[in-house]
């Protein structure tokens, strides 16, 4: 094979690679257009706005307290969490709270109050008095595994779908984040809403 034939073969392979690359780019562009237009993209926007609304409501519920009620001694259960050196456990009805164990030393069991959230009326936190080094102090413990305990991480997570919607790009990160957001929107936000309503 002489130099001219080698050159032609090289150009032929380069042309094939270029055509293959253009076909892949066209396929990627078609996929990107498919997922960022029409009904699919409108549903994604609705889901992003739904997540944003839940985040706003969760933020309001976190910062604004509802009703506070006195919890009579004997109407709650308390003990140390198994395998935990940091937390105690207090159960009032169906709600579980995890105060720091060191705050729970010399606790005044007559001082318990329960504060509910303003919008959902869910148990938010308990307050109680305890004696530390001879001084009486007031301590707070939020409900275990709740939107109040997860602030601000929950709100940041619920903001991600809107950011992905606003910052859409034909890139690998967009495809990954879009799939992540679909899980976050459904079932993620619906599960959060369910646990707030039940």
DRENPA-3360 file (N, C-alpha, C; in nm, 2 decimals, always signed):
BEGIN
1 = XXXXXXXX = +0.09/-0.12/+0.00/+0.00/+0.00/+0.00/+0.09/+0.12/+0.00 ~ +0.07/+0.21/-0.10/+0.16/+0.32/-0.11/+0.10/+0.44/-0.02 ~ +0.17/+0.55/-0.02/+0.14/+0.66/+0.06/+0.01/+0.72/+0.03 ~ -0.03/+0.73/-0.10/-0.16/+0.79/-0.14/-0.27/+0.70/-0.09 ~ -0.26/+0.57/-0.10/-0.36/+0.48/-0.06/-0.38/+0.48/+0.10 ~ -0.27/+0.49/+0.17/-0.28/+0.50/+0.31/-0.35/+0.63/+0.35 ~ -0.32/+0.74/+0.28/-0.38/+0.87/+0.31/-0.53/+0.86/+0.28 ~ -0.58/+0.79/+0.17/-0.72/+0.78/+0.14/-0.79/+0.69/+0.25;
9 = XXXXXXXX = -0.72/+0.59/+0.30/-0.78/+0.50/+0.40/-0.80/+0.58/+0.53 ~ -0.70/+0.66/+0.56/-0.70/+0.74/+0.68/-0.82/+0.84/+0.68 ~ -0.83/+0.90/+0.56/-0.94/+1.00/+0.54/-1.08/+0.93/+0.55 ~ -1.09/+0.81/+0.49/-1.21/+0.74/+0.49/-1.26/+0.70/+0.64 ~ -1.16/+0.66/+0.72/-1.19/+0.63/+0.86/-1.22/+0.75/+0.94 ~ -1.15/+0.86/+0.91/-1.19/+0.99/+0.98/-1.33/+1.03/+0.94 ~ -1.36/+1.02/+0.81/-1.50/+1.06/+0.77/-1.60/+0.97/+0.84 ~ -1.58/+0.84/+0.85/-1.67/+0.75/+0.92/-1.69/+0.79/+1.07;
17 = XXXXXXXX = -1.57/+0.82/+1.13/-1.58/+0.86/+1.27/-1.66/+0.99/+1.29 ~ -1.63/+1.08/+1.20/-1.71/+1.21/+1.21/-1.86/+1.19/+1.18 ~ -1.89/+1.10/+1.09/-2.03/+1.08/+1.06/-2.10/+1.01/+1.18 ~ -2.02/+0.91/+1.25/-2.07/+0.85/+1.37/-2.09/+0.94/+1.48 ~ -2.00/+1.03/+1.50/-2.01/+1.14/+1.61/-2.12/+1.23/+1.58 ~ -2.14/+1.27/+1.46/-2.26/+1.36/+1.42/-2.39/+1.29/+1.45 ~ -2.40/+1.15/+1.42/-2.52/+1.08/+1.44/-2.55/+1.07/+1.59 ~ -2.44/+1.05/+1.67/-2.46/+1.04/+1.82/-2.51/+1.18/+1.87;
25 = XXXXXXXX = -2.45/+1.29/+1.82/-2.49/+1.42/+1.86/-2.63/+1.45/+1.83 ~ -2.67/+1.40/+1.71/-2.81/+1.43/+1.66/-2.91/+1.35/+1.75 ~ -2.86/+1.22/+1.79/-2.94/+1.14/+1.88/-2.96/+1.20/+2.01 ~ -2.84/+1.26/+2.07/-2.85/+1.33/+2.20/-2.93/+1.45/+2.19 ~ -2.92/+1.53/+2.08/-3.00/+1.65/+2.07/-3.15/+1.61/+2.06 ~ -3.19/+1.50/+1.99/-3.33/+1.46/+1.98/-3.38/+1.42/+2.12 ~ -3.30/+1.35/+2.20/-3.34/+1.30/+2.33/-3.36/+1.43/+2.42 ~ -3.26/+1.52/+2.42/-3.27/+1.64/+2.50/-3.39/+1.72/+2.46;
33 = XXXXXXXX = -3.42/+1.74/+2.33/-3.54/+1.81/+2.29/-3.67/+1.74/+2.34 ~ -3.67/+1.60/+2.33/-3.78/+1.52/+2.37/-3.81/+1.54/+2.52 ~ -3.71/+1.55/+2.61/-3.73/+1.55/+2.75/-3.75/+1.70/+2.80 ~ -3.72/+1.80/+2.72/-3.73/+1.94/+2.76/-3.83/+2.02/+2.69 ~ -3.92/+1.95/+2.62/-4.04/+2.01/+2.56/-4.16/+1.93/+2.57 ~ -4.27/+1.99/+2.55/-4.40/+1.91/+2.55/-4.45/+1.88/+2.69 ~ -4.53/+1.78/+2.69/-4.60/+1.74/+2.81/-4.50/+1.69/+2.92 ~ -4.40/+1.62/+2.88/-4.30/+1.57/+2.98/-4.24/+1.68/+3.06;
41 = XXXXXXXX = -4.20/+1.79/+2.99/-4.13/+1.90/+3.05/-4.23/+1.98/+3.13 ~ -4.35/+1.99/+3.08/-4.46/+2.07/+3.16/-4.49/+1.99/+3.29 ~ -4.49/+1.86/+3.29/-4.51/+1.78/+3.41/-4.39/+1.80/+3.50 ~ -4.27/+1.80/+3.45/-4.15/+1.82/+3.53/-4.16/+1.96/+3.60 ~ -4.21/+2.06/+3.53/-4.22/+2.20/+3.59/-4.33/+2.20/+3.70 ~ -4.44/+2.13/+3.67/-4.54/+2.12/+3.78/-4.49/+2.05/+3.90 ~ -4.41/+1.94/+3.88/-4.35/+1.87/+3.99/-4.25/+1.96/+4.07 ~ -4.17/+2.04/+3.99/-4.07/+2.13/+4.06/-4.14/+2.24/+4.14;
49 = XXXXXXXX = -4.25/+2.29/+4.09/-4.33/+2.39/+4.16/-4.40/+2.33/+4.28 ~ -4.44/+2.20/+4.27/-4.50/+2.13/+4.38/-4.40/+2.11/+4.49 ~ -4.27/+2.07/+4.46/-4.16/+2.06/+4.55/-4.13/+2.19/+4.62 ~ -4.13/+2.30/+4.54/-4.10/+2.43/+4.60/-4.21/+2.47/+4.70 ~ -4.34/+2.44/+4.66/-4.45/+2.47/+4.75/-4.43/+2.40/+4.89 ~ -4.40/+2.27/+4.88/-4.38/+2.19/+5.00/-4.27/+2.24/+5.08 ~ -4.16/+2.28/+5.01/-4.04/+2.34/+5.08/-4.08/+2.47/+5.15 ~ -4.16/+2.56/+5.09/-4.21/+2.68/+5.15/-4.29/+2.65/+5.27;
57 = XXXXXXXX = -4.39/+2.56/+5.26/-4.48/+2.52/+5.37/-4.40/+2.46/+5.48 ~ -4.30/+2.38/+5.45/-4.22/+2.32/+5.56/-4.13/+2.42/+5.63 ~ -4.09/+2.52/+5.55/-4.01/+2.63/+5.62/-4.10/+2.71/+5.71 ~ -4.22/+2.74/+5.67/-4.31/+2.82/+5.75/-4.34/+2.74/+5.88 ~ -4.37/+2.61/+5.86/-4.40/+2.52/+5.97/-4.28/+2.51/+6.07 ~ -4.16/+2.52/+6.01/-4.04/+2.50/+6.10/-4.02/+2.63/+6.18 ~ -4.05/+2.75/+6.13/-4.02/+2.87/+6.20/-4.13/+2.92/+6.28 ~ -4.26/+2.89/+6.24/-4.37/+2.95/+6.31/-4.44/+2.84/+6.40;
65 = XXXXXXXX = -4.44/+2.86/+6.53/-4.50/+2.76/+6.62/-4.65/+2.77/+6.62 ~ -4.72/+2.66/+6.65/-4.86/+2.66/+6.67/-4.89/+2.65/+6.82 ~ -4.99/+2.57/+6.85/-5.04/+2.56/+6.99/-4.93/+2.49/+7.07 ~ -4.92/+2.53/+7.20/-4.83/+2.47/+7.30/-4.92/+2.42/+7.41 ~ -4.90/+2.29/+7.44/-4.98/+2.23/+7.55/-4.89/+2.17/+7.66 ~ -4.94/+2.17/+7.78/-4.87/+2.11/+7.89/-4.89/+1.96/+7.88 ~ -4.78/+1.89/+7.91/-4.78/+1.74/+7.90/-4.77/+1.69/+8.05 ~ -4.88/+1.64/+8.10/-4.88/+1.59/+8.24/-4.78/+1.48/+8.26;
73 = XXXXXXXX = -4.72/+1.48/+8.38/-4.63/+1.37/+8.42/-4.71/+1.24/+8.42 ~ -4.65/+1.14/+8.36/-4.71/+1.01/+8.36/-4.78/+0.98/+8.23 ~ -4.80/+1.09/+8.14/-4.87/+1.07/+8.01/-4.77/+1.05/+7.90 ~ -4.64/+1.03/+7.94/-4.54/+1.00/+7.84/-4.44/+0.90/+7.89 ~ -4.37/+0.84/+7.79/-4.28/+0.73/+7.82/-4.14/+0.78/+7.79 ~ -4.04/+0.75/+7.87/-3.90/+0.79/+7.85/-3.80/+0.68/+7.89 ~ -3.69/+0.68/+7.81/-3.58/+0.59/+7.84/-3.46/+0.63/+7.76 ~ -3.36/+0.56/+7.78/-3.24/+0.58/+7.70/-3.24/+0.50/+7.57;
81 = XXXXXXXX = -3.20/+0.56/+7.46/-3.21/+0.49/+7.33/-3.11/+0.37/+7.34 ~ -3.15/+0.25/+7.29/-3.05/+0.14/+7.29/-2.93/+0.17/+7.20 ~ -2.81/+0.14/+7.25/-2.69/+0.16/+7.18/-2.65/+0.30/+7.15 ~ -2.72/+0.40/+7.22/-2.68/+0.54/+7.20/-2.63/+0.60/+7.33 ~ -2.52/+0.67/+7.32/-2.46/+0.74/+7.43/-2.50/+0.88/+7.43 ~ -2.57/+0.93/+7.32/-2.59/+1.07/+7.31/-2.74/+1.11/+7.34 ~ -2.83/+1.02/+7.31/-2.98/+1.05/+7.31/-3.06/+0.97/+7.41 ~ -3.16/+1.04/+7.47/-3.26/+0.97/+7.54/-3.38/+0.96/+7.44;
89 = XXXXXXXX = -3.49/+0.90/+7.48/-3.61/+0.89/+7.40/-3.73/+0.92/+7.48 ~ -3.82/+1.01/+7.43/-3.94/+1.05/+7.50/-4.05/+1.02/+7.40 ~ -4.15/+0.94/+7.44/-4.27/+0.91/+7.35/-4.39/+0.97/+7.41 ~ -4.46/+1.06/+7.34/-4.59/+1.12/+7.38/-4.69/+1.08/+7.27 ~ -4.78/+0.99/+7.31/-4.88/+0.94/+7.21/-4.80/+0.86/+7.10 ~ -4.82/+0.91/+6.97/-4.75/+0.84/+6.86/-4.62/+0.92/+6.82 ~ -4.59/+1.02/+6.89/-4.47/+1.10/+6.86/-4.35/+1.07/+6.94 ~ -4.23/+1.07/+6.88/-4.11/+1.03/+6.94/-4.01/+1.15/+6.94;
97 = XXXXXXXX = -3.95/+1.18/+7.05/-3.86/+1.29/+7.06/-3.73/+1.24/+7.11 ~ -3.61/+1.30/+7.07/-3.48/+1.25/+7.11/-3.40/+1.36/+7.17 ~ -3.42/+1.39/+7.30/-3.33/+1.49/+7.36/-3.19/+1.44/+7.38 ~ -3.10/+1.53/+7.39/-2.96/+1.49/+7.42/-2.96/+1.43/+7.57 ~ -2.89/+1.32/+7.58/-2.90/+1.25/+7.71/-2.84/+1.34/+7.82 ~ -2.74/+1.42/+7.79/-2.69/+1.51/+7.90/-2.78/+1.62/+7.94 ~ -2.88/+1.66/+7.85/-2.98/+1.75/+7.88/-3.09/+1.69/+7.97 ~ -3.10/+1.56/+7.96/-3.21/+1.49/+8.03/-3.17/+1.44/+8.17;
105 = XXXXXXXX = -3.05/+1.48/+8.21/-3.01/+1.45/+8.35/-3.08/+1.55/+8.44 ~ -3.13/+1.50/+8.56/-3.20/+1.58/+8.66/-3.31/+1.66/+8.59 ~ -3.39/+1.59/+8.51/-3.50/+1.65/+8.44/-3.62/+1.67/+8.54 ~ -3.69/+1.77/+8.52/-3.82/+1.80/+8.59/-3.93/+1.75/+8.51 ~ -3.99/+1.63/+8.55/-4.09/+1.57/+8.47/-4.23/+1.64/+8.47 ~ -4.24/+1.74/+8.56/-4.36/+1.83/+8.56/-4.35/+1.94/+8.47 ~ -4.24/+1.96/+8.40/-4.21/+2.09/+8.32/-4.23/+2.06/+8.17 ~ -4.28/+1.95/+8.13/-4.29/+1.92/+7.99/-4.40/+1.99/+7.92;
113 = XXXXXXXX = -4.37/+2.05/+7.80/-4.47/+2.11/+7.72/-4.45/+2.06/+7.58 ~ -4.55/+2.05/+7.50/-4.55/+2.00/+7.36/-4.59/+2.11/+7.27 ~ -4.51/+2.15/+7.17/-4.55/+2.25/+7.07/-4.58/+2.19/+6.94 ~ -4.69/+2.23/+6.88/-4.73/+2.17/+6.75/-4.70/+2.27/+6.64 ~ -4.69/+2.22/+6.52/-4.67/+2.31/+6.40/-4.79/+2.39/+6.37 ~ -4.78/+2.51/+6.31/-4.89/+2.59/+6.28/-4.98/+2.54/+6.17 ~ -4.92/+2.50/+6.06/-5.00/+2.47/+5.94/-5.05/+2.32/+5.94 ~ -4.97/+2.23/+5.98/-5.01/+2.09/+5.98/-5.06/+2.04/+6.11;
121 = XXXXXXXX = -5.03/+2.11/+6.22/-5.08/+2.07/+6.35/-5.01/+1.95/+6.41 ~ -4.89/+1.92/+6.35/-4.81/+1.80/+6.39/-4.73/+1.84/+6.51 ~ -4.69/+1.73/+6.59/-4.60/+1.75/+6.71/-4.47/+1.80/+6.65 ~ -4.42/+1.91/+6.71/-4.30/+1.97/+6.65/-4.18/+1.95/+6.75 ~ -4.20/+2.00/+6.87/-4.09/+1.97/+6.97/-4.15/+1.98/+7.11 ~ -4.07/+1.92/+7.20/-4.10/+1.93/+7.35/-4.00/+2.02/+7.41 ~ -4.04/+2.08/+7.52/-3.95/+2.16/+7.60/-3.96/+2.11/+7.75 ~ -3.85/+2.11/+7.82/-3.85/+2.06/+7.95/-3.74/+2.13/+8.03;
129 = XXXXXXXX = -3.76/+2.14/+8.16/-3.65/+2.19/+8.25/-3.57/+2.08/+8.30 ~ -3.44/+2.12/+8.32/-3.35/+2.02/+8.38/-3.25/+2.10/+8.46 ~ -3.19/+2.04/+8.56/-3.09/+2.11/+8.65/-2.95/+2.07/+8.60 ~ -2.87/+2.17/+8.55/-2.73/+2.14/+8.51/-2.64/+2.22/+8.60 ~ -2.56/+2.16/+8.67/-2.46/+2.23/+8.76/-2.53/+2.32/+8.86 ~ -2.65/+2.28/+8.91/-2.72/+2.35/+9.01/-2.81/+2.46/+8.95 ~ -2.80/+2.49/+8.82/-2.89/+2.59/+8.76/-3.00/+2.52/+8.68 ~ -3.12/+2.58/+8.68/-3.24/+2.53/+8.61/-3.23/+2.58/+8.47;
137 = XXXXXXXX = -3.24/+2.50/+8.37/-3.23/+2.54/+8.23/-3.35/+2.48/+8.15 ~ -3.39/+2.54/+8.04/-3.50/+2.49/+7.95/-3.43/+2.43/+7.83 ~ -3.47/+2.31/+7.80/-3.42/+2.24/+7.68/-3.53/+2.21/+7.58 ~ -3.49/+2.19/+7.45/-3.58/+2.16/+7.35/-3.53/+2.03/+7.28 ~ -3.63/+1.95/+7.24/-3.60/+1.83/+7.16/-3.71/+1.82/+7.05 ~ -3.66/+1.82/+6.92/-3.75/+1.81/+6.81/-3.80/+1.66/+6.79 ~ -3.91/+1.65/+6.72/-3.96/+1.52/+6.69/-3.86/+1.45/+6.60 ~ -3.85/+1.32/+6.63/-3.75/+1.23/+6.56/-3.79/+1.21/+6.42;
145 = XXXXXXXX = -3.70/+1.22/+6.33/-3.72/+1.20/+6.18/-3.84/+1.28/+6.14 ~ -3.83/+1.41/+6.14/-3.93/+1.50/+6.10/-3.88/+1.61/+6.01 ~ -3.96/+1.69/+5.95/-3.92/+1.80/+5.87/-3.85/+1.90/+5.95 ~ -3.89/+1.91/+6.08/-3.83/+2.01/+6.17/-3.69/+1.97/+6.21 ~ -3.66/+1.84/+6.22/-3.53/+1.80/+6.25/-3.43/+1.81/+6.13 ~ -3.49/+1.80/+6.01/-3.41/+1.80/+5.88/-3.39/+1.94/+5.82 ~ -3.43/+2.04/+5.89/-3.41/+2.18/+5.83/-3.26/+2.21/+5.84 ~ -3.20/+2.27/+5.74/-3.25/+2.32/+5.61/-3.23/+2.22/+5.49;
153 = XXXXXXXX = -3.18/+2.10/+5.53/-3.14/+2.00/+5.42/-3.27/+1.96/+5.34 ~ -3.38/+1.94/+5.40/-3.50/+1.91/+5.33/-3.54/+2.02/+5.23 ~ -3.53/+2.14/+5.27/-3.57/+2.26/+5.19/-3.47/+2.27/+5.07 ~ -3.34/+2.24/+5.09/-3.25/+2.25/+4.98/-3.28/+2.14/+4.88 ~ -3.31/+2.02/+4.93/-3.34/+1.91/+4.84/-3.46/+1.94/+4.76 ~ -3.56/+2.00/+4.82/-3.69/+2.03/+4.75/-3.67/+2.14/+4.65 ~ -3.56/+2.22/+4.66/-3.54/+2.32/+4.56/-3.46/+2.28/+4.44 ~ -3.40/+2.16/+4.44/-3.32/+2.10/+4.33/-3.40/+2.09/+4.20;
161 = XXXXXXXX = -3.53/+2.04/+4.20/-3.60/+2.03/+4.07/-3.61/+2.16/+4.00 ~ -3.64/+2.27/+4.08/-3.66/+2.40/+4.01/-3.53/+2.45/+3.96 ~ -3.42/+2.42/+4.03/-3.28/+2.46/+3.98/-3.25/+2.39/+3.85 ~ -3.28/+2.26/+3.85/-3.25/+2.18/+3.73/-3.34/+2.23/+3.61 ~ -3.46/+2.27/+3.64/-3.55/+2.32/+3.54/-3.49/+2.45/+3.48 ~ -3.44/+2.54/+3.57/-3.39/+2.67/+3.53/-3.25/+2.66/+3.46 ~ -3.17/+2.56/+3.50/-3.03/+2.55/+3.45/-3.02/+2.44/+3.35 ~ -3.12/+2.40/+3.28/-3.12/+2.29/+3.19/-3.01/+2.31/+3.08;
169 = XXXXXXXX = -2.94/+2.20/+3.06/-2.83/+2.20/+2.95/-2.83/+2.07/+2.89 ~ -2.78/+2.06/+2.77/-2.76/+1.93/+2.70/-2.63/+1.88/+2.75 ~ -2.63/+1.82/+2.86/-2.51/+1.77/+2.93/-2.54/+1.64/+3.01 ~ -2.44/+1.57/+3.04/-2.45/+1.44/+3.12/-2.51/+1.47/+3.26 ~ -2.46/+1.58/+3.32/-2.51/+1.61/+3.46/-2.66/+1.64/+3.45 ~ -2.71/+1.70/+3.35/-2.85/+1.73/+3.34/-2.94/+1.60/+3.33 ~ -2.89/+1.51/+3.25/-2.96/+1.38/+3.24/-2.97/+1.31/+3.38 ~ -2.85/+1.31/+3.45/-2.85/+1.24/+3.58/-2.94/+1.32/+3.68;
177 = XXXXXXXX = -2.93/+1.45/+3.68/-3.01/+1.53/+3.78/-3.16/+1.52/+3.75 ~ -3.19/+1.51/+3.62/-3.33/+1.50/+3.58/-3.39/+1.37/+3.64 ~ -3.32/+1.26/+3.62/-3.36/+1.13/+3.68/-3.37/+1.14/+3.83 ~ -3.28/+1.20/+3.90/-3.28/+1.22/+4.04/-3.40/+1.30/+4.08 ~ -3.43/+1.41/+4.01/-3.54/+1.49/+4.04/-3.68/+1.42/+4.02 ~ -3.68/+1.33/+3.92/-3.80/+1.25/+3.90/-3.83/+1.17/+4.02 ~ -3.73/+1.11/+4.08/-3.75/+1.04/+4.21/-3.78/+1.13/+4.32 ~ -3.72/+1.25/+4.32/-3.75/+1.34/+4.43/-3.90/+1.39/+4.42;
185 = XXXXXXXX = -3.94/+1.42/+4.30/-4.08/+1.46/+4.28/-4.18/+1.35/+4.31 ~ -4.16/+1.24/+4.25/-4.25/+1.12/+4.28/-4.16/+1.00/+4.29 ~ -4.16/+0.94/+4.41/-4.25/+0.95/+4.52/-4.20/+1.04/+4.63 ~ -4.08/+1.10/+4.63/-4.02/+1.17/+4.74/-4.11/+1.27/+4.80 ~ -4.16/+1.37/+4.72/-4.23/+1.48/+4.78/-4.37/+1.43/+4.83 ~ -4.43/+1.33/+4.76/-4.55/+1.28/+4.81/-4.54/+1.21/+4.94 ~ -4.43/+1.14/+4.96/-4.40/+1.07/+5.09/-4.39/+1.17/+5.20 ~ -4.32/+1.28/+5.18/-4.30/+1.39/+5.28/-4.44/+1.45/+5.31;
193 = XXXXXX = -4.52/+1.48/+5.21/-4.65/+1.53/+5.23/-4.74/+1.43/+5.31 ~ -4.73/+1.31/+5.27/-4.81/+1.20/+5.34/-4.78/+1.20/+5.49 ~ -4.65/+1.20/+5.53/-4.62/+1.19/+5.67/-4.65/+1.32/+5.74 ~ -4.66/+1.43/+5.67/-4.71/+1.56/+5.74/-4.86/+1.56/+5.76 ~ -4.93/+1.49/+5.67/-5.08/+1.49/+5.69/-5.13/+1.38/+5.78 ~ -5.06/+1.27/+5.79/-5.10/+1.16/+5.87/-5.06/+1.18/+6.01;
% end
